[in-house]
Amino acid sequence: MSSPTPPSPAAATPVSLTERRKAATRMDIARAAAQLFVKHGLRATRAEDIAQAAGIAPRTFYRYFATKEESVAPLYAAGAQLWAEAVRQAPAGLSVPQALEHAVRHTLMPGAGVSAASWEWVRTLIRLAEASPSLRKVWAEVCQAGERTLAEVLAERLTPGDDNVAGPLPARTDLRFAAAVASDAVRTAVEAWATGDAPASGPAGLALRNLGALGEFPWEGRRG
């Protein structure tokens, strides 16, 4: 994602470092929250407990997150970002469905971007979201943001000079629809896996099956 006119190098470095530190702190809080949610449950965990586990003051916690449920958003988002980036980095010669499947194999299997232990955390956090409307709202918002990111990635993969596919992203309803379809195929696979009792092999198989069922979907928009 591009930014406006960049600042001078002298100003860019501290801003960049500050943003990285903020992101690192957000992720530290998210990991602490996830550990407590997994160990004690959502209801028994307070924001103050998360702050203590993360080694920060409660007021610092509230500078980053409004509620304890929101504190795990960075972990939810990390998975969506990892998958979208894998689609972006897929070999240029692959079609859109092939790139999507490539990304699934490189991010939704234990050892391919996420460890088996981390998948067990994911399982528990998604199960908690099923039981908590406030946490489910956080999960839904992260998924929606992931759709927008994937739409941008799909736009990048299409041939820029083709008048049938080029165009400003807001006007490309076909790309936004394709991103929503692909994201839902993966999201429902992750949720089905998380709420079931399958071993910690990750939801890749379910995601590939869902994507395979969409073989006739016009991923690259209408032609002609």
Secondary structure per residue as TSV (DSSP state, phi and psi in degrees):
chain	resnum	aa	ss	phi	psi
A	1	M	-	360.0	123.3
A	2	S	-	-78.5	159.7
A	3	S	-	-119.5	167.0
A	4	P	S	-63.6	-173.2
A	5	T	S	-50.6	122.1
A	6	P	-	-69.8	150.8
A	7	P	-	-73.1	173.8
A	8	S	-	-65.2	155.3
A	9	P	H	-54.1	-36.6
A	10	A	H	-64.0	-36.7
A	11	A	H	-83.7	-25.8
A	12	A	H	-69.3	-36.9
A	13	T	H	-62.5	-52.8
A	14	P	H	-63.7	-36.3
A	15	V	H	-62.3	-44.6
A	16	S	H	-62.3	-43.6
A	17	L	H	-65.4	-39.5
A	18	T	H	-62.8	-44.9
A	19	E	H	-64.1	-38.9
A	20	R	H	-65.0	-40.3
A	21	R	H	-64.9	-41.2
A	22	K	H	-62.1	-43.4
A	23	A	H	-63.8	-39.8
A	24	A	H	-65.3	-40.5
A	25	T	H	-65.1	-42.8
A	26	R	H	-58.4	-42.7
A	27	M	H	-70.4	-36.4
A	28	D	H	-60.6	-43.5
A	29	I	H	-63.9	-42.3
A	30	A	H	-61.7	-42.6
A	31	R	H	-65.2	-41.7
A	32	A	H	-62.9	-42.2
A	33	A	H	-63.3	-44.5
A	34	A	H	-61.3	-43.3
A	35	Q	H	-60.1	-42.4
A	36	L	H	-70.7	-40.0
A	37	F	H	-62.1	-42.7
A	38	V	H	-66.9	-39.9
A	39	K	H	-79.4	-43.0
A	40	H	H	-113.4	-13.6
A	41	G	-	94.0	160.4
A	42	L	S	-68.6	-46.2
A	43	R	T	-64.6	-36.7
A	44	A	T	-81.5	-7.0
A	45	T	-	-99.4	128.5
A	46	R	-	-103.0	159.5
A	47	A	H	-58.6	-37.1
A	48	E	H	-63.5	-34.8
A	49	D	H	-65.7	-40.8
A	50	I	H	-64.6	-44.1
A	51	A	H	-59.4	-45.1
A	52	Q	H	-62.2	-43.9
A	53	A	H	-65.4	-31.2
A	54	A	H	-85.3	-5.4
A	55	G	T	75.2	32.0
A	56	I	S	-129.7	165.8
A	57	A	-	-79.2	151.5
A	58	P	H	-54.5	-37.9
A	59	R	H	-65.1	-30.6
A	60	T	H	-69.4	-40.4
A	61	F	H	-54.4	-46.9
A	62	Y	H	-73.9	-11.5
A	63	R	H	-74.3	-25.1
A	64	Y	H	-99.3	-35.2
A	65	F	-	-138.4	140.9
A	66	A	S	-80.3	-29.2
A	67	T	S	-139.5	164.3
A	68	K	T	-65.7	-33.3
A	69	E	G	-64.0	-40.0
A	70	E	G	-65.8	-19.6
A	71	S	G	-67.1	-18.5
A	72	V	G	-94.4	1.0
A	73	A	H	-54.6	-41.2
A	74	P	H	-59.6	-32.8
A	75	L	H	-71.8	-43.2
A	76	Y	H	-58.2	-45.9
A	77	A	H	-67.2	-32.3
A	78	A	H	-60.3	-39.3
A	79	G	H	-65.8	-43.9
A	80	A	H	-64.3	-40.2
A	81	Q	H	-67.6	-37.4
A	82	L	H	-62.9	-42.7
A	83	W	H	-68.7	-44.3
A	84	A	H	-61.6	-40.3
A	85	E	H	-67.1	-34.8
A	86	A	H	-66.0	-35.7
A	87	V	H	-64.1	-43.2
A	88	R	H	-61.4	-39.8
A	89	Q	H	-87.0	-2.4
A	90	A	S	-61.4	147.2
A	91	P	-	-49.7	138.7
A	92	A	T	-60.6	-28.6
A	93	G	T	-75.1	-8.7
A	94	L	S	-78.7	144.6
A	95	S	-	-70.9	170.5
A	96	V	H	-58.6	-49.9
A	97	P	H	-62.1	-35.6
A	98	Q	H	-66.1	-39.0
A	99	A	H	-65.3	-38.7
A	100	L	H	-64.0	-44.4
A	101	E	H	-66.5	-38.9
A	102	H	H	-57.3	-44.8
A	103	A	H	-65.5	-39.5
A	104	V	H	-59.4	-46.9
A	105	R	H	-65.9	-26.5
A	106	H	H	-95.1	-5.0
A	107	T	H	-133.4	-22.6
A	108	L	S	-105.1	14.7
A	109	M	E	-115.5	137.6
A	110	P	E	-54.3	134.0
A	111	G	T	90.8	-14.3
A	112	A	B	-110.2	73.8
A	113	G	E	98.8	-34.1
A	114	V	E	-136.9	131.6
A	115	S	-	-75.5	163.3
A	116	A	H	-61.3	-38.5
A	117	A	H	-63.2	-39.6
A	118	S	H	-65.8	-35.9
A	119	W	H	-63.7	-32.6
A	120	E	H	-67.7	-34.4
A	121	W	H	-63.7	-44.8
A	122	V	H	-58.5	-45.2
A	123	R	H	-55.8	-48.1
A	124	T	H	-66.4	-42.3
A	125	L	H	-65.0	-37.2
A	126	I	H	-73.0	-36.5
A	127	R	H	-62.9	-39.9
A	128	L	H	-63.2	-37.7
A	129	A	H	-64.7	-34.6
A	130	E	H	-63.5	-30.4
A	131	A	H	-96.1	-10.2
A	132	S	-	-124.1	113.6
A	133	P	H	-57.5	-38.5
A	134	S	H	-69.0	-39.5
A	135	L	H	-73.8	-33.9
A	136	R	H	-63.8	-33.9
A	137	K	H	-64.3	-41.6
A	138	V	H	-62.4	-45.1
A	139	W	H	-60.2	-44.0
A	140	A	H	-64.5	-40.5
A	141	E	H	-66.0	-38.8
A	142	V	H	-65.5	-41.8
A	143	C	H	-63.1	-40.0
A	144	Q	H	-65.3	-41.4
A	145	A	H	-64.3	-36.7
A	146	G	H	-63.9	-35.2
A	147	E	H	-61.7	-43.2
A	148	R	H	-63.5	-41.3
A	149	T	H	-63.7	-42.7
A	150	L	H	-65.1	-36.4
A	151	A	H	-60.0	-40.1
A	152	E	H	-65.0	-40.8
A	153	V	H	-64.4	-44.2
A	154	L	H	-62.5	-38.5
A	155	A	H	-61.2	-39.3
A	156	E	H	-65.7	-31.4
A	157	R	H	-79.6	-18.5
A	158	L	S	-81.6	153.9
A	159	T	-	-65.0	118.5
A	160	P	T	-60.6	-32.1
A	161	G	T	-86.5	0.1
A	162	D	-	-85.6	113.8
A	163	D	T	-63.2	-21.3
A	164	N	T	-78.0	-18.3
A	165	V	T	-122.3	-21.2
A	166	A	-	-74.1	157.4
A	167	G	S	150.3	159.5
A	168	P	-	-58.6	139.7
A	169	L	G	-56.7	-43.0
A	170	P	G	-58.5	-28.2
A	171	A	G	-88.0	-10.6
A	172	R	-	-87.5	75.2
A	173	T	H	-64.8	-26.9
A	174	D	H	-66.0	-39.6
A	175	L	H	-69.0	-41.1
A	176	R	H	-64.2	-37.5
A	177	F	H	-67.1	-44.1
A	178	A	H	-60.8	-42.4
A	179	A	H	-64.0	-39.3
A	180	A	H	-64.9	-42.6
A	181	V	H	-63.8	-47.7
A	182	A	H	-64.0	-43.2
A	183	S	H	-63.8	-40.7
A	184	D	H	-67.5	-35.1
A	185	A	H	-60.9	-40.7
A	186	V	H	-78.0	-43.3
A	187	R	H	-58.4	-48.3
A	188	T	H	-65.4	-31.6
A	189	A	H	-66.1	-44.8
A	190	V	H	-63.2	-43.3
A	191	E	H	-66.7	-41.8
A	192	A	H	-64.0	-42.4
A	193	W	H	-63.8	-44.1
A	194	A	H	-65.5	-36.3
A	195	T	H	-87.4	-5.7
A	196	G	S	-94.7	-165.2
A	197	D	-	-119.1	21.1
A	198	A	-	-64.8	151.1
A	199	P	-	-63.0	168.4
A	200	A	S	-75.1	56.5
A	201	S	S	-98.3	3.0
A	202	G	-	82.2	164.1
A	203	P	S	-91.8	16.2
A	204	A	H	-58.6	-43.1
A	205	G	H	-60.1	-44.7
A	206	L	H	-65.2	-40.3
A	207	A	H	-64.7	-41.8
A	208	L	H	-65.3	-37.7
A	209	R	H	-64.3	-43.8
A	210	N	H	-62.3	-44.3
A	211	L	H	-66.1	-37.7
A	212	G	H	-63.2	-31.4
A	213	A	T	-71.4	-9.7
A	214	L	T	-104.6	27.9
A	215	G	T	-56.8	-31.2
A	216	E	T	-92.1	2.9
A	217	F	S	-68.8	135.0
A	218	P	-	-78.0	75.9
A	219	W	T	-57.3	-36.5
A	220	E	T	-98.1	18.1
A	221	G	-	84.0	172.2
A	222	R	-	-77.0	144.2
A	223	R	-	-115.1	147.2
A	224	G	-	79.6	360.0
